[in-house]
Amino acid sequence: MNNPPVKPSKAFMRLWLGQAVSISGSGMTGFALGVHTYQQTGSATFFALITLFTTLPGILISPLAGMVVDRLNRRQVMILSDTGSALTTLTLALLFSVGHLELWHIYLLMSISSICNGFQFPALQAAITQLVPKEFYSRASGMMQMSRGMQFIVSPVLAGSLMGIIGIPGILIVDLVTFFFGIGMLLGIHIP
């Protein structure tokens, strides 16, 4: 007698889809800002520093973030993280639109966004255990890792393809839309 395959809950699938889209938008912004900086300065060092500021603060805050997430409502942490990242993207868009976007603004704002992401991922991983049956943990974890990988593989391709069409302002708007999509999906689920 064969057991039917274990399926993820609808809440998990909504969570995964929302966060995969949101993470992809963030990856597009990081890559597009790096390319924009390289085009403006011709410096590979400045491009590399944007990548550093986009990833390192989140990595450094992760141990503390994990402890904090264990004590708080995971859904609220993810909503706050997405909101914080959205505010940094909005600030970048406003600075760019008025022609006052400086390199240090990009470094600072991408660092803040990275810290927000540093809280986002532990909350996301912890939510898995509350939304899916034990038999689905490894598959769900793999899906989450895949969505994180999209940030470094799919997002640069999308950003590179769209930069010539919609430019930096368009990429930033796409990123904002992805945050709203991610937050909307979070608002529609309950994490015990």
KEVEX-482996 format. One line per 3 residues: their letters; for each residue z, y, x of N, C-alpha, C, CB. Coordinates in steps of 0.02 Angstrom, whole numbers. Glycine has a CB too. Layout:
<pts>
A) Z,Y,X,Z,Y,X,Z,Y,X,Z,Y,X | ... $
</pts>
This chain:
<pts>
MNN) 0,-59,42,0,0,0,0,63,44,61,0,-48 | -51,103,37,-57,164,78,-21,222,44,-130,182,89 | 15,260,85,47,320,59,-5,376,59,109,339,100 $
PPV) -3,419,7,-49,476,8,-31,523,65,-48,513,-59 | -81,558,93,-66,604,148,-19,660,125,-131,634,177 | 24,680,170,70,735,155,31,800,158,131,735,205 $
KPS) 40,841,108,5,905,105,54,962,114,-34,912,38 | 30,1018,142,74,1076,149,86,1107,81,43,1127,198 | 140,1143,76,155,1178,14,107,1238,7,229,1202,11 $
KAF) 98,1260,-54,56,1319,-66,86,1380,-33,47,1332,-142 | 153,1384,-32,186,1441,0,170,1442,74,262,1438,-11 | 172,1383,106,155,1381,178,83,1402,190,167,1310,206 $
MRL) 37,1378,149,-33,1395,158,-45,1470,150,-77,1356,108 | -10,1501,102,-15,1573,94,14,1609,155,23,1596,30 | 71,1585,178,102,1615,237,56,1608,297,170,1581,252 $
WLG) 30,1549,308,-14,1537,365,-77,1581,361,-34,1463,368 | -109,1583,304,-170,1623,297,-156,1697,308,-200,1612,227 | -103,1722,278,-86,1793,286,-72,1811,357,-27,1811,243 $
QAV) -34,1769,391,-16,1785,460,-74,1773,508,44,1743,482 | -116,1723,494,-175,1712,536,-222,1773,534,-213,1648,514 | -231,1800,474,-274,1860,466,-242,1920,501,-285,1875,391 $
SIS) -176,1928,491,-141,1985,521,-142,1981,598,-69,1987,496 | -130,1922,624,-130,1912,697,-200,1926,725,-108,1841,715 | -252,1905,689,-320,1917,712,-335,1992,714,-370,1881,665 $
GSG) -312,2029,664,-322,2101,664,-288,2135,723,-295,2131,600 | -228,2112,739,-192,2140,797,-230,2125,862,-121,2111,801 | -256,2065,867,-295,2046,926,-357,2089,934,-314,1973,924 $
MTG) -389,2105,877,-448,2148,879,-431,2216,906,-480,2154,809 | -375,2244,882,-354,2310,905,-340,2311,980,-293,2334,866 | -302,2262,1003,-285,2259,1074,-347,2255,1118,-241,2200,1089 $
FAL) -394,2212,1098,-455,2204,1137,-498,2268,1134,-495,2144,1112 | -507,2295,1074,-549,2355,1065,-521,2414,1104,-555,2373,991 | -455,2422,1104,-426,2478,1142,-436,2468,1217,-351,2484,1127 $
GVH) -432,2405,1239,-446,2391,1310,-517,2409,1329,-432,2318,1325 | -565,2388,1288,-635,2403,1301,-647,2478,1299,-681,2367,1249 | -618,2511,1248,-626,2584,1242,-599,2619,1305,-588,2610,1179 $
TYQ) -541,2597,1329,-511,2626,1389,-556,2615,1449,-441,2597,1401 | -583,2555,1455,-627,2541,1511,-690,2584,1508,-646,2466,1512 | -717,2593,1447,-776,2635,1440,-762,2708,1458,-803,2631,1368 $
QTG) -702,2731,1441,-684,2801,1454,-665,2813,1527,-627,2821,1409 | -633,2764,1559,-606,2775,1627,-644,2737,1681,-535,2756,1629 | -677,2683,1663,-710,2640,1712,-661,2601,1754,-753,2682,1756 $
SAT) -598,2599,1733,-546,2566,1772,-526,2499,1742,-484,2611,1778 | -538,2446,1780,-516,2379,1758,-440,2375,1758,-547,2325,1804 | -407,2413,1800,-334,2414,1802,-305,2439,1736,-308,2457,1861 $
FFA) -333,2493,1710,-309,2520,1646,-321,2470,1590,-343,2587,1631 | -378,2436,1592,-393,2384,1543,-341,2328,1547,-465,2355,1554 | -326,2306,1608,-277,2253,1618,-207,2275,1596,-276,2231,1691 $
LIT) -190,2338,1608,-125,2362,1587,-117,2362,1511,-113,2433,1614 | -170,2376,1475,-166,2372,1402,-152,2300,1381,-232,2397,1370 | -185,2252,1413,-171,2182,1398,-98,2165,1414,-219,2136,1438 $
LFT) -74,2190,1470,-4,2179,1490,44,2208,1438,9,2210,1558 | 33,2270,1417,77,2303,1369,70,2272,1299,63,2377,1366 | 15,2239,1286,4,2206,1221,41,2139,1218,-70,2197,1209 $
TLP) 55,2108,1274,86,2042,1273,156,2038,1304,41,1994,1310 | 167,2070,1360,230,2061,1397,293,2081,1358,227,2101,1460 | 296,2138,1324,357,2155,1288,376,2102,1235,350,2222,1254 $
GIL) 327,2075,1201,341,2023,1152,369,1960,1183,278,2005,1113 | 343,1943,1242,369,1884,1278,441,1896,1301,323,1867,1339 | 453,1956,1328,520,1971,1353,573,1974,1298,519,2036,1390 $
ISP) 553,1996,1238,601,2004,1183,612,1938,1145,577,2058,1134 | 569,1889,1157,571,1826,1118,639,1791,1118,521,1779,1145 | 674,1784,1175,739,1750,1171,789,1786,1125,769,1745,1241 $
LAG) 792,1852,1131,836,1891,1087,812,1887,1015,839,1965,1110 | 746,1891,1005,718,1889,938,735,1823,903,642,1898,941 | 733,1769,940,750,1704,910,821,1703,884,740,1648,961 $
MVV) 868,1731,923,937,1734,900,945,1778,839,983,1759,956 | 910,1834,838,914,1880,781,885,1849,719,878,1947,798 | 827,1817,727,793,1786,670,835,1732,638,725,1757,692 $
DRL) 873,1695,678,916,1643,651,970,1669,605,949,1605,708 | 986,1733,611,1040,1762,570,1014,1804,512,1083,1805,614 | 949,1813,507,921,1856,455,872,1819,409,885,1916,487 $
NRR) 854,1851,356,804,1824,310,736,1826,345,803,1865,243 | 706,1768,353,643,1763,391,587,1802,359,623,1690,397 | 582,1800,294,530,1836,258,536,1911,271,533,1822,182 $
QVM) 598,1937,267,608,2008,280,592,2027,352,681,2027,264 | 609,1983,399,593,1996,469,517,2001,477,622,1941,515 | 480,1955,446,407,1956,452,377,2018,419,376,1893,421 $
ILS) 404,2038,362,380,2098,328,394,2160,371,412,2106,258 | 454,2164,399,471,2221,442,428,2221,505,546,2219,461 | 416,2162,533,374,2158,594,303,2181,579,373,2086,621 $
DTG) 275,2157,524,207,2178,505,205,2253,491,182,2139,444 | 258,2278,458,260,2350,442,264,2391,507,321,2366,396 | 306,2370,553,312,2405,617,246,2406,655,365,2373,661 $
SAL) 212,2349,656,147,2346,690,95,2389,654,122,2273,693 | 98,2389,587,51,2430,548,63,2504,563,60,2417,473 | 125,2524,570,140,2595,585,115,2614,655,216,2608,581 $
TTL) 119,2568,702,92,2584,769,16,2591,766,112,2530,820 | -16,2547,727,-89,2552,719,-109,2616,684,-117,2491,681 | -72,2635,632,-85,2697,597,-77,2757,644,-38,2704,536 $
TLA) -26,2756,685,-15,2810,734,-74,2813,783,51,2799,772 | -96,2756,807,-155,2754,852,-216,2785,817,-170,2682,874 | -226,2765,754,-283,2791,716,-280,2866,707,-288,2756,647 $
LLF) -220,2891,692,-212,2964,683,-224,3001,748,-143,2980,655 | -195,2976,803,-205,3008,868,-279,3007,888,-162,2973,921 | -312,2951,875,-383,2946,892,-424,2994,850,-407,2874,882 $
SVG) -407,2999,786,-447,3041,741,-442,3116,757,-426,3030,669 | -385,3137,786,-379,3208,805,-396,3220,878,-308,3232,790 | -417,3167,912,-439,3175,982,-383,3182,1032,-483,3233,987 $
HLE) -324,3159,1015,-267,3166,1061,-240,3099,1085,-212,3204,1027 | -279,3045,1080,-256,2980,1102,-260,2976,1178,-298,2923,1069 | -201,2972,1209,-196,2967,1282,-180,2896,1301,-141,3016,1309 $
LWH) -189,2881,1365,-175,2814,1390,-103,2794,1379,-192,2810,1464 | -57,2840,1391,14,2824,1383,31,2810,1311,57,2881,1410 | -4,2842,1263,6,2826,1192,-11,2753,1179,-36,2873,1147 $
IYL) -67,2732,1206,-90,2663,1195,-39,2615,1225,-160,2651,1227 | -16,2628,1286,33,2584,1318,97,2580,1277,50,2610,1389 | 123,2637,1256,185,2639,1218,178,2605,1150,208,2712,1209 $
LMS) 126,2623,1114,117,2595,1046,101,2521,1047,63,2633,1009 | 62,2499,1095,48,2427,1099,110,2389,1121,-10,2413,1149 | 154,2419,1160,218,2388,1178,262,2380,1117,254,2429,1232 $
ISS) 265,2431,1076,305,2428,1014,277,2374,968,306,2496,977 | 211,2372,961,180,2320,920,194,2250,948,105,2332,916 | 194,2244,1014,209,2180,1046,281,2158,1031,197,2185,1121 $
ICN) 327,2205,1032,397,2190,1016,402,2167,943,442,2251,1029 | 367,2200,899,366,2178,828,340,2107,823,321,2226,785 | 286,2092,860,259,2024,860,308,1974,890,193,2021,898 $
GFQ) 349,1998,937,400,1955,967,452,1931,917,434,1991,1023 | 463,1971,865,508,1950,811,470,1910,757,541,2012,779 | 407,1926,750,366,1894,699,360,1819,710,297,1926,697 $
FPA) 343,1799,771,327,1729,782,387,1682,774,298,1721,851 | 447,1699,801,504,1655,788,520,1649,713,565,1681,825 | 513,1703,677,526,1700,604,475,1655,570,524,1771,573 $
LQA) 414,1660,592,360,1619,565,372,1545,580,293,1640,595 | 390,1530,642,404,1460,661,464,1433,622,417,1455,737 | 516,1473,614,575,1450,577,559,1439,503,632,1501,584 $
AIT) 514,1480,476,496,1472,405,460,1407,392,452,1531,383 | 426,1381,442,390,1317,433,438,1263,409,356,1296,499 | 496,1259,442,543,1206,425,570,1212,354,601,1205,474 $
QLV) 566,1272,326,590,1283,259,536,1275,205,621,1351,254 | 474,1274,226,419,1273,177,380,1208,174,373,1329,192 | 387,1165,224,346,1104,225,391,1043,233,294,1107,281 $
PKE) 368,986,208,406,924,219,406,905,293,376,867,176 | 457,868,313,463,848,384,401,814,410,523,802,393 | 368,775,369,309,739,391,252,786,409,286,691,336 $
FYS) 255,847,387,202,895,398,218,944,455,187,934,334 | 278,940,484,299,988,536,248,994,593,366,967,565 | 227,937,620,182,941,678,115,972,659,171,871,708 $
RAS) 88,955,601,24,984,580,32,1059,566,-2,948,516 | 87,1077,534,100,1148,519,108,1188,584,162,1156,475 | 145,1159,631,154,1192,695,87,1201,731,203,1153,740 $
GMM) 45,1150,727,-21,1155,757,-63,1209,724,-57,1088,751 | -58,1215,658,-94,1268,623,-70,1337,646,-86,1261,547 | -5,1344,656,22,1408,679,-1,1424,750,100,1407,676 $
QMS) -2,1373,793,-26,1384,861,-100,1403,860,-15,1321,904 | -138,1372,815,-209,1389,809,-218,1462,789,-243,1343,757 | -176,1485,743,-183,1555,722,-165,1602,779,-138,1570,661 $
RGM) -117,1583,821,-100,1623,880,-158,1623,929,-36,1598,914 | -191,1565,936,-248,1560,981,-307,1603,958,-271,1489,987 | -313,1612,892,-367,1653,865,-362,1724,891,-364,1654,788 $
QFI) -300,1747,904,-289,1815,929,-323,1825,997,-214,1829,935 | -329,1771,1036,-357,1778,1103,-428,1752,1109,-313,1741,1152 | -453,1718,1058,-521,1690,1061,-566,1723,1009,-520,1614,1050 $
VSP) -546,1719,946,-589,1745,891,-586,1821,888,-566,1715,824 | -526,1849,896,-519,1923,889,-562,1962,939,-447,1942,899 | -564,1944,1003,-607,1982,1049,-681,1977,1030,-598,1956,1120 $
VLA) -703,1919,1006,-773,1912,985,-787,1957,926,-789,1838,968 | -742,1956,876,-751,1999,818,-750,2073,837,-697,1985,765 | -700,2091,878,-695,2161,899,-756,2184,938,-632,2172,941 $
GSL) -779,2141,984,-839,2159,1023,-900,2166,979,-852,2106,1076 | -906,2124,928,-962,2127,883,-960,2189,838,-965,2065,840 | -899,2207,817,-892,2263,771,-888,2332,804,-831,2253,729 $
MGI) -870,2334,868,-862,2399,901,-924,2442,899,-841,2389,973 | -982,2411,909,-1044,2449,907,-1062,2473,837,-1100,2408,934 | -1035,2441,787,-1051,2458,717,-1001,2508,688,-1053,2395,674 $
IGI) -936,2493,695,-885,2534,662,-841,2572,712,-842,2491,618 | -847,2557,776,-809,2592,827,-734,2580,823,-822,2665,822 | -697,2615,864,-624,2608,866,-592,2626,799,-595,2653,921 $
PGI) -612,2681,766,-580,2696,702,-588,2639,651,-609,2761,673 | -647,2610,650,-659,2554,604,-616,2494,620,-731,2535,604 | -610,2478,684,-568,2421,706,-495,2434,685,-573,2411,783 $
LIV) -471,2495,695,-403,2511,676,-393,2505,600,-384,2581,699 | -443,2525,562,-438,2518,489,-438,2444,469,-497,2555,455 | -480,2405,501,-480,2332,488,-412,2303,503,-535,2297,530 $
DLV) -382,2324,558,-315,2300,577,-264,2319,523,-294,2328,645 | -267,2380,499,-221,2401,446,-230,2359,383,-232,2476,429 | -292,2345,366,-305,2303,307,-276,2233,317,-381,2299,293 $
TFF) -282,2206,378,-254,2139,391,-178,2139,385,-275,2114,461 | -146,2194,405,-73,2198,397,-55,2197,323,-45,2261,431 | -90,2237,284,-76,2239,212,-88,2171,180,-119,2292,178 $
FGI) -140,2136,203,-154,2069,177,-96,2022,195,-221,2042,207 | -74,2024,258,-18,1981,279,46,1996,241,-6,1990,354 | 61,2061,232,121,2080,195,115,2059,122,134,2157,200 $
GML) 56,2068,93,44,2047,24,55,1973,14,-26,2065,3 | 31,1933,61,42,1860,57,116,1844,63,1,1823,111 | 152,1880,106,223,1868,114,262,1886,51,250,1908,172 $
LGI) 242,1941,19,276,1962,-42,268,1911,-99,251,2030,-65 | 214,1872,-94,200,1824,-147,232,1755,-138,127,1815,-153 | 273,1748,-86,305,1683,-75,381,1691,-70,278,1649,-11 $
HIP) 415,1635,-81,487,1634,-73,503,1585,-16,523,1613,-139 | 540,1609,33,563,1565,88,637,1553,76,549,1598,160 | 657,1491,64,727,1476,48,775,1501,102,737,1401,39 $
</pts>
